[in-house]
C-alpha cells in the first residue's frame, strides 16, 4: 500500500521515486551482494551477528547510499527504515501509512498468491522482525508515532486522500529546504561516508559532521591505534568535503551522531 | 463531513487545534463545557464528572469503580446524542475511544512534538521548560492508564486514528489546513449507514447509562432499536436481574426490544 502512495506522491509532485536503487548503490559502492543488504535491513540481527557487527556495517552502507541519494532534494523514498536512516535532516517529511490487518492480508494474498493463514503469518513475522530490527539497532519502537511527521490510516481514506495529505504537508514551510537544512544533509552525508569507511573494522565508533568538521567518537577503552590513524589518513584524502577531522576517545557521542 | 474528533498528547494543543478547526469550518465545538449540562441532566455534581474524566477509580479519592463508570456512561450518552447533529468538532470528551465504526467521524491525533509541546505547555502554565517536559510525560502516562481502564483502548496506539500529525515540524496552522482539507473527502461524508451506526451507539450508551446507575458489570449493544445486554449474575439472582434490566432498558426512549444474556457469576455462586 505504501508503495502505491509513494508512486502517486512522486508523480504528483514531480519528484524522483527511489526504493531498491539505494540497495543497488550501496551494493556496487561497497562491494556487498544486494541480497545481504536486503537481509540486513529486513531481518533483526541474531545473537551471533550482534557480536560480529556485520549487520551494523551493512546498515551504515545503506544509510550512506540513501543520504547521498536524497541530498539533492525532490525525492520520494519508499522502503524500510527511511524514517530512522534520514532522521536529523530537517526538510525530510516522514510518513507512515497504516492499514488494517485484514486489508494487509488481502494484499499479500493477491501479491504472493498464498492462502489467508499464510499471508497473516507472513505479515506477523514481518512486523516482529521490524520491531526487533528497530529495537536492536536504534533502540526505538517502529510503531512509535513520534518518529513520523504524518501517520495516515488508509482504511477509511483512499490512496488519493493520502496523496493529498502528503503533498500538502510537503509544501509547508517546515519541509522546504533552506541553506541550513541542505548543509545539514551534506554534513550527514560526509558523516555517513566516514562511518561507512570505518564501520567494518571499528564497529563501535560514532561520527558527527558540522560544516565539514568531522568528529569521530571512539568508545571508552578503545584507543587511536596505528591502524585507525592510517585509515583516517586515507579518509582525509579520499573524501573531498572534509575540512578537519578529529577523534575523541571516551566521550559520549551526541544523539545525532551516525 | 460531519464530525471531527480531535485528541492530542497535550491538552493545550488539543484545545487550540479543535477551536481553530471549528472556526475554519464554521462547525460547533463540543468540549468539556457540556459537562455542566450532563451534570444537570443526570443530577450529578459537575466537579465529579470532571474528576471522572481525569482520574481512574480510587477509594482514596472517594471515586469507586461503579460510580466512575456511571459518570463516564452519562457523558458518553450525552456526547453521542449531540454528535447526531451535523458538523461538529469534538475535543476533550474521549470520543475517539467510544465512537467506533462511524465512517463520517474523522479521528485526528495531534502530537505536540518535543519542541512545540514543551514550549506551549510552559507558556500556558507559566512554568520552566524542564518542568513542562516532566509534566507532559506524566500526563501522557496518566492518559494512557485512563484510556485503558475506561475503554480498554490505549489512546497512544496510532492505529485508532485516521490521521496523526506531529507538530515537531508542521506548523499548527498548517495542521488545521490539512485537517479541514479532509472535510470534502467522500469517505467522510454522512451516509445513511454511518448515521445508523452512530444512532445505534447512542442508543446503547443511553441504555448503558440507565443500567449502570443501579448495577455494575454491564455490556450493551444496540441495533435498530433492539438492545442486547450482557451481564453476570448468580443462578439465584438471574431471574430478578433479567426483569430489572428489561424494565430499565425498556423505559429508555427508542428501545423496542430487550434481550438479556446472563453469564454465571462464579464468585457469588461459591459464596
HADDOCK unambig.tbl for C-alpha pairs under 7 A between the chains (distance, minus, plus):
assign (segid A and resid 98 and name CA) (segid B and resid 159 and name CA) 6.95 0.50 0.50
assign (segid A and resid 145 and name CA) (segid B and resid 158 and name CA) 6.42 0.50 0.50
assign (segid A and resid 146 and name CA) (segid B and resid 113 and name CA) 6.93 0.50 0.50
assign (segid A and resid 146 and name CA) (segid B and resid 166 and name CA) 6.69 0.50 0.50
assign (segid A and resid 148 and name CA) (segid B and resid 166 and name CA) 6.85 0.50 0.50
assign (segid A and resid 149 and name CA) (segid B and resid 165 and name CA) 5.89 0.50 0.50
assign (segid A and resid 149 and name CA) (segid B and resid 166 and name CA) 4.64 0.50 0.50
assign (segid A and resid 150 and name CA) (segid B and resid 164 and name CA) 5.56 0.50 0.50
assign (segid A and resid 150 and name CA) (segid B and resid 165 and name CA) 4.79 0.50 0.50
assign (segid A and resid 150 and name CA) (segid B and resid 166 and name CA) 6.14 0.50 0.50
assign (segid A and resid 151 and name CA) (segid B and resid 163 and name CA) 5.70 0.50 0.50
assign (segid A and resid 151 and name CA) (segid B and resid 164 and name CA) 4.72 0.50 0.50
assign (segid A and resid 151 and name CA) (segid B and resid 165 and name CA) 6.56 0.50 0.50
assign (segid A and resid 152 and name CA) (segid B and resid 162 and name CA) 5.96 0.50 0.50
assign (segid A and resid 152 and name CA) (segid B and resid 163 and name CA) 4.75 0.50 0.50
assign (segid A and resid 152 and name CA) (segid B and resid 164 and name CA) 6.41 0.50 0.50
assign (segid A and resid 153 and name CA) (segid B and resid 159 and name CA) 6.96 0.50 0.50
assign (segid A and resid 153 and name CA) (segid B and resid 161 and name CA) 6.77 0.50 0.50
assign (segid A and resid 153 and name CA) (segid B and resid 162 and name CA) 4.77 0.50 0.50
assign (segid A and resid 153 and name CA) (segid B and resid 163 and name CA) 6.15 0.50 0.50
assign (segid A and resid 156 and name CA) (segid B and resid 187 and name CA) 6.40 0.50 0.50
assign (segid A and resid 157 and name CA) (segid B and resid 187 and name CA) 6.40 0.50 0.50
assign (segid A and resid 165 and name CA) (segid B and resid 178 and name CA) 6.46 0.50 0.50
assign (segid A and resid 172 and name CA) (segid B and resid 174 and name CA) 6.91 0.50 0.50
assign (segid A and resid 174 and name CA) (segid B and resid 169 and name CA) 5.14 0.50 0.50
assign (segid A and resid 174 and name CA) (segid B and resid 170 and name CA) 5.75 0.50 0.50
